[in-house]
Amino acid sequence: MSITAAQVAELRKMTDCGMMDCKRALEEAAGDLTIATDILRKKGIAKAAKKADRVAAEGMIKIKTAAQGKFAVMLEVNCETDFVARDANFQSFAEWVADLALTHRIDEVQKLANISCGDKTVEQVRQDLIVKIGENVHVRRIALVQTTGQIGAYTHGNKIGVLVALSKEESGLAKDIAMHIAASKPLVVSPDQVDFQVITKEKEIYRAQALESGKPANIIDKMVEGRLSKFLNEVSLLGQPFVKDPTVTVGELLKKEQAIVDTFVRFELGEGIDKAKADFATEVMAQVKQST
């Protein structure tokens, strides 16, 4: 099939590979970007697995805790520009909906939208805010976490938020683990929670890479298992080196402290949202026009 320049450019953006390598991979994959990326990885060409769908959106991550750290909610509230994200009206709305979610123990966006406060629902208040500030505003997602132990909560510049449920009532440790999760981005608590399809795909890629070495089959098997083990530790909380002391893993730290992480949630502002880019001058002019 015919491969377009736009397809080649997109694959280059995703992988940092050369133009001809990308073109050949796309031809082999019949134009499928995902398959083409895997082909490049198997050949050892891909330099980075960039995630093109993680264009940053604006707004804030908001966390509220209650019951002496036994219960917490985390919300992502979005707007279109950083200019509005700093606006007092937007920030007050985010604070208000987080309080409502905490009070009513709400874990779904639609349920929150239908909650009444006074003579208006949250959805009606949201619509009023849109008219007032001139930008689209929405509550994108909510996480609700509760435990009999201790919840660790951490936000980084309103851009990253983490809630972690620790089995032990130890606020310092819980917060340290939350900070680690914010920095190191684990996908799961332990290696055995990694999706089977993800493991299968990674093994496939590692085997294709190992075969290039020309080593015997038994050595290749060991190479694949070694790389897979490293991957599972990298994406699981327990296998990661602890950010405050890289000489120990998080798993080793928790064992020493006789504590268990039951679950965690990590939000990063704008994950998976495609956001049109506009320069700051354009944003200011848009605000000026709205106010006149």
C-alpha positions as CSV (number, residue, x, y, z in Angstrom):
1,M,0.0,0.0,0.0
2,S,1.0,3.6,-0.4
3,I,2.4,5.2,2.7
4,T,1.9,9.0,3.1
5,A,4.4,11.5,4.3
6,A,2.0,12.4,7.2
7,Q,2.1,8.7,8.4
8,V,5.9,8.7,8.3
9,A,6.0,12.0,10.2
10,E,3.6,10.7,12.9
11,L,5.7,7.5,13.4
12,R,8.9,9.5,13.6
13,K,7.2,11.7,16.3
14,M,6.2,8.6,18.2
15,T,9.6,6.8,18.0
16,D,12.4,9.2,17.1
17,C,13.5,6.9,14.3
18,G,14.8,7.8,10.9
19,M,12.5,8.6,8.0
20,M,13.4,5.5,5.9
21,D,13.2,3.2,8.9
22,C,9.7,4.5,9.6
23,K,8.6,4.2,6.0
24,R,9.7,0.6,5.8
25,A,8.1,-0.3,9.1
26,L,4.8,1.3,8.0
27,E,4.9,-0.6,4.7
28,E,5.5,-3.9,6.6
29,A,2.6,-3.0,8.9
30,A,0.3,-2.0,6.1
31,G,0.1,1.5,7.5
32,D,-0.8,0.5,11.1
33,L,1.1,2.9,13.5
34,T,0.9,0.5,16.5
35,I,2.2,-2.5,14.6
36,A,4.9,-0.3,12.9
37,T,6.1,0.9,16.4
38,D,6.3,-2.8,17.5
39,I,8.3,-3.6,14.4
40,L,10.8,-0.9,15.1
41,R,11.1,-2.0,18.7
42,K,11.7,-5.6,17.7
43,K,14.5,-4.5,15.3
44,G,16.0,-2.5,18.1
45,I,15.6,0.7,16.1
46,A,13.1,2.6,18.2
47,K,14.9,5.0,20.6
48,A,11.9,6.0,22.7
49,A,8.3,4.9,23.0
50,K,6.8,8.4,23.0
51,K,3.1,8.7,23.9
52,A,1.6,11.1,21.4
53,D,-1.8,11.0,23.2
54,R,-0.4,12.6,26.4
55,V,-0.7,16.3,25.3
56,A,-1.2,18.3,28.5
57,A,-4.6,19.9,29.1
58,E,-5.1,22.6,31.7
59,G,-6.9,22.8,35.0
60,M,-6.0,21.1,38.3
61,I,-5.9,17.9,40.4
62,K,-7.8,18.3,43.7
63,I,-7.6,16.1,46.7
64,K,-9.7,16.1,49.9
65,T,-9.3,13.7,52.9
66,A,-11.5,13.0,55.8
67,A,-11.9,10.6,58.8
68,Q,-8.3,11.1,60.0
69,G,-6.9,9.9,56.7
70,K,-9.2,6.9,56.3
71,F,-11.2,8.3,53.4
72,A,-10.2,10.5,50.4
73,V,-11.4,11.7,47.0
74,M,-9.3,13.0,44.1
75,L,-10.6,14.9,41.1
76,E,-9.3,16.2,37.8
77,V,-11.1,19.4,36.8
78,N,-10.2,20.7,33.4
79,C,-10.3,24.0,31.5
80,E,-8.9,25.1,28.2
81,T,-6.0,27.4,29.2
82,D,-3.6,27.9,32.0
83,F,-4.8,31.5,32.2
84,V,-8.2,30.2,33.4
85,A,-6.7,27.5,35.6
86,R,-5.3,30.3,37.8
87,D,-8.6,32.2,37.8
88,A,-10.3,32.4,41.3
89,N,-13.7,31.4,39.9
90,F,-12.3,28.2,38.4
91,Q,-10.3,27.4,41.5
92,S,-13.4,28.0,43.7
93,F,-15.4,25.6,41.5
94,A,-12.8,22.9,41.8
95,E,-12.7,23.3,45.6
96,W,-16.5,23.2,45.8
97,V,-17.0,20.1,43.7
98,A,-14.2,18.3,45.6
99,D,-15.9,19.1,48.9
100,L,-19.3,17.8,47.5
101,A,-17.6,14.6,46.3
102,L,-16.1,14.0,49.7
103,T,-19.3,14.8,51.6
104,H,-21.5,12.6,49.5
105,R,-18.9,9.8,49.0
106,I,-19.2,10.1,45.2
107,D,-16.9,8.1,42.8
108,E,-18.6,8.8,39.4
109,V,-18.6,12.0,37.4
110,Q,-22.2,11.7,36.3
111,K,-23.4,11.2,39.9
112,L,-21.6,14.3,41.0
113,A,-23.1,16.3,38.1
114,N,-26.6,15.4,39.3
115,I,-26.0,16.4,43.0
116,S,-28.1,19.4,44.0
117,C,-26.7,22.2,46.2
118,G,-29.2,24.9,46.9
119,D,-31.5,25.4,43.9
120,K,-29.0,24.2,41.3
121,T,-27.2,21.0,40.4
122,V,-23.5,20.7,39.9
123,E,-24.1,20.5,36.2
124,Q,-26.1,23.8,36.2
125,V,-23.3,25.5,38.2
126,R,-20.8,24.2,35.7
127,Q,-22.8,25.6,32.8
128,D,-23.0,29.0,34.6
129,L,-19.2,29.0,35.1
130,I,-18.6,28.3,31.4
131,V,-20.8,31.4,30.5
132,K,-18.9,33.5,33.0
133,I,-15.3,32.7,32.1
134,G,-15.8,31.9,28.5
135,E,-14.1,28.5,28.5
136,N,-15.2,24.9,28.6
137,V,-14.9,23.5,32.1
138,H,-15.6,19.9,33.2
139,V,-14.9,17.4,35.9
140,R,-13.1,14.7,34.0
141,R,-12.6,11.9,36.6
142,I,-13.0,11.1,40.3
143,A,-11.2,8.5,42.4
144,L,-12.5,7.4,45.9
145,V,-10.2,5.6,48.3
146,Q,-10.9,4.3,51.8
147,T,-8.9,2.1,54.2
148,T,-8.8,0.9,57.8
149,G,-5.1,1.9,57.8
150,Q,-3.8,5.2,56.5
151,I,-4.3,7.1,53.2
152,G,-1.3,8.9,51.8
153,A,-2.1,11.9,49.7
154,Y,0.2,14.0,47.6
155,T,-0.2,16.7,45.0
156,H,2.6,18.2,42.9
157,G,1.9,21.7,41.7
158,N,-1.8,20.8,41.1
159,K,-0.6,18.8,38.1
160,I,-0.1,15.4,39.6
161,G,-2.1,13.8,42.4
162,V,-1.7,10.5,44.2
163,L,-3.8,8.6,46.8
164,V,-2.4,5.4,48.3
165,A,-4.1,3.1,50.8
166,L,-1.6,1.8,53.4
167,S,-2.5,-1.1,55.7
168,K,-0.7,0.6,58.6
169,E,-1.6,3.8,60.5
170,E,1.6,5.6,59.6
171,S,1.0,8.9,58.0
172,G,4.7,9.7,57.3
173,L,5.3,6.4,55.4
174,A,2.0,6.7,53.6
175,K,3.0,10.2,52.3
176,D,6.5,9.0,51.3
177,I,4.9,6.2,49.2
178,A,2.5,8.7,47.6
179,M,5.4,11.0,46.7
180,H,7.3,8.0,45.3
181,I,4.3,7.1,43.1
182,A,4.0,10.7,41.9
183,A,7.7,10.6,40.8
184,S,8.1,7.1,39.5
185,K,4.7,6.4,37.9
186,P,4.2,2.7,38.6
187,L,1.3,1.0,36.8
188,V,0.5,-1.6,39.4
189,V,1.3,-2.5,43.0
190,S,3.0,-5.8,42.3
191,P,4.4,-7.6,39.2
192,D,1.7,-10.3,39.3
193,Q,-0.9,-7.5,38.6
194,V,0.6,-6.6,35.2
195,D,-1.9,-7.5,32.4
196,F,-1.2,-10.8,30.7
197,Q,-1.5,-9.3,27.2
198,V,1.1,-6.7,28.1
199,I,3.5,-9.4,29.3
200,T,2.9,-11.5,26.2
201,K,3.6,-8.5,23.9
202,E,6.8,-7.5,25.8
203,K,8.1,-11.1,25.7
204,E,7.5,-11.1,21.9
205,I,9.5,-8.0,21.5
206,Y,12.4,-9.1,23.8
207,R,12.6,-12.5,22.0
208,A,12.8,-10.8,18.6
209,Q,15.6,-8.5,19.9
210,A,17.4,-11.4,21.5
211,L,17.3,-13.5,18.3
212,E,19.4,-10.8,16.6
213,S,22.3,-11.8,18.9
214,G,22.5,-15.2,17.2
215,K,22.9,-16.9,20.6
216,P,21.7,-20.5,21.4
217,A,18.0,-21.0,22.2
218,N,18.6,-21.6,25.9
219,I,20.6,-18.4,26.3
220,I,17.9,-16.5,24.4
221,D,15.3,-17.8,26.9
222,K,17.4,-16.5,29.8
223,M,17.8,-13.2,28.1
224,V,14.1,-12.8,27.5
225,E,13.2,-13.8,31.1
226,G,15.9,-11.4,32.5
227,R,14.5,-8.5,30.4
228,L,10.9,-9.3,31.3
229,S,11.8,-9.4,35.0
230,K,13.4,-6.0,34.8
231,F,10.4,-4.6,33.0
232,L,8.0,-6.0,35.6
233,N,10.0,-4.4,38.4
234,E,10.1,-1.1,36.5
235,V,6.3,-0.9,36.2
236,S,5.3,-2.3,39.6
237,L,5.5,-0.2,42.8
238,L,7.1,-3.0,44.9
239,G,9.9,-3.6,42.4
240,Q,11.0,0.1,42.0
241,P,13.9,1.6,43.9
242,F,12.5,3.9,46.6
243,V,13.1,7.5,45.5
244,K,14.3,8.7,48.9
245,D,16.7,5.8,49.3
246,P,17.5,4.0,45.9
247,T,19.5,1.3,47.8
248,V,16.2,-0.4,48.8
249,T,13.1,-1.2,46.8
250,V,9.7,0.0,47.9
251,G,8.8,-3.7,48.5
252,E,11.8,-4.0,50.9
253,L,10.9,-0.8,52.7
254,L,7.3,-1.9,53.2
255,K,8.5,-5.3,54.5
256,K,10.8,-3.6,57.0
257,E,7.9,-1.3,58.1
258,Q,5.5,-4.3,58.2
259,A,3.1,-2.5,56.0
260,I,1.2,-3.3,52.8
261,V,0.0,-1.1,50.0
262,D,-3.6,-2.2,49.2
263,T,-4.1,0.1,46.2
264,F,-3.1,3.5,44.8
265,V,-4.4,6.0,42.2
266,R,-2.3,8.4,40.3
267,F,-3.7,11.3,38.2
268,E,-1.6,13.4,35.9
269,L,-3.3,16.5,34.5
270,G,-4.3,16.1,30.9
271,E,-3.4,12.4,30.4
272,G,-4.9,11.3,27.1
273,I,-6.4,14.7,26.2
274,D,-5.5,16.3,22.8
275,K,-5.4,20.0,23.4
276,A,-5.1,22.7,20.7
277,K,-2.1,24.8,21.3
278,A,-2.4,28.6,21.5
279,D,0.2,31.2,22.4
280,F,-0.2,33.3,25.6
281,A,-1.0,36.5,23.7
282,T,-3.9,34.7,22.0
283,E,-5.2,33.5,25.3
284,V,-5.1,37.0,26.8
285,M,-6.9,38.5,23.8
286,A,-9.6,35.8,24.2
287,Q,-10.1,36.8,27.8
288,V,-10.2,40.5,27.0
289,K,-12.9,39.9,24.4
290,Q,-14.9,37.8,26.8
291,S,-14.9,40.7,29.4
292,T,-16.0,43.4,27.0
